[in-house]
Amino acid sequence: MTNVYSFDGILVFGILFICTCAYLKKVPRLNNWLLSEKKGVWGVFYKAAVIGTRLHIAVALSCLSMAFYVVFLK
């Protein structure tokens, strides 16, 4: 179990948040509902989805490296 208040937990949470928002951008109904706002508090979801789609290789590699770290090293 990863603690959210540690640096590892914040990294895991950030990577999972970006991956989830990028996945939700591909679902048409959720895209219109959740990712339609580009400003304000709801704009965080849109910005995370843009990061996830534009940097998909870097996000995938960081997700794999964090999975390896959490499973084997921690």
C-alpha positions as CSV (number, residue, x, y, z in Angstrom):
1,M,0.0,0.0,0.0
2,T,1.4,3.4,-0.9
3,N,1.0,6.3,1.5
4,V,-0.4,9.4,-0.2
5,Y,1.6,11.7,2.1
6,S,5.0,10.4,1.0
7,F,6.8,11.5,-2.2
8,D,6.3,8.1,-3.7
9,G,2.5,8.3,-3.1
10,I,2.3,11.7,-4.7
11,L,4.1,10.5,-7.8
12,V,1.9,7.4,-8.0
13,F,-1.2,9.5,-7.6
14,G,-0.1,12.0,-10.2
15,I,0.7,9.3,-12.8
16,L,-2.6,7.5,-12.2
17,F,-4.5,10.7,-12.4
18,I,-3.0,11.6,-15.7
19,C,-3.6,8.1,-17.1
20,T,-7.2,8.1,-15.9
21,C,-7.9,11.5,-17.5
22,A,-6.3,10.5,-20.7
23,Y,-8.4,7.4,-20.8
24,L,-11.6,9.4,-20.1
25,K,-10.8,11.7,-23.0
26,K,-11.3,8.7,-25.3
27,V,-14.9,8.0,-24.0
28,P,-17.3,10.3,-25.8
29,R,-19.9,10.8,-23.1
30,L,-17.3,11.4,-20.3
31,N,-15.3,13.6,-22.6
32,N,-18.2,16.0,-23.1
33,W,-19.2,15.9,-19.4
34,L,-15.9,16.0,-17.6
35,L,-13.4,17.5,-19.9
36,S,-15.4,20.2,-21.5
37,E,-14.2,22.9,-19.1
38,K,-10.7,24.3,-19.9
39,K,-10.5,26.8,-17.0
40,G,-11.1,26.7,-13.3
41,V,-11.1,23.6,-11.0
42,W,-12.6,21.3,-13.7
43,G,-9.8,22.4,-16.0
44,V,-7.3,20.3,-14.1
45,F,-9.0,17.2,-15.6
46,Y,-8.6,18.7,-19.1
47,K,-5.0,19.6,-18.6
48,A,-4.1,16.2,-17.2
49,A,-5.8,14.6,-20.2
50,V,-3.8,16.8,-22.6
51,I,-0.6,15.8,-20.8
52,G,-1.5,12.2,-21.0
53,T,-2.3,12.2,-24.7
54,R,0.7,14.4,-25.8
55,L,3.3,12.7,-23.6
56,H,1.9,9.2,-23.8
57,I,5.3,7.5,-24.2
58,A,6.8,9.3,-21.2
59,V,3.7,8.7,-19.1
60,A,3.7,5.0,-20.0
61,L,7.4,4.6,-19.2
62,S,7.0,6.4,-15.8
63,C,4.0,4.3,-15.0
64,L,6.0,1.1,-15.7
65,S,8.9,2.4,-13.7
66,M,6.7,3.3,-10.7
67,A,5.0,-0.1,-10.9
68,F,8.4,-1.8,-10.8
69,Y,9.5,0.4,-7.9
70,V,6.3,-0.2,-5.8
71,V,6.2,-3.9,-6.4
72,F,9.8,-4.9,-6.1
73,L,11.8,-2.2,-4.3
74,K,9.4,-0.8,-1.8
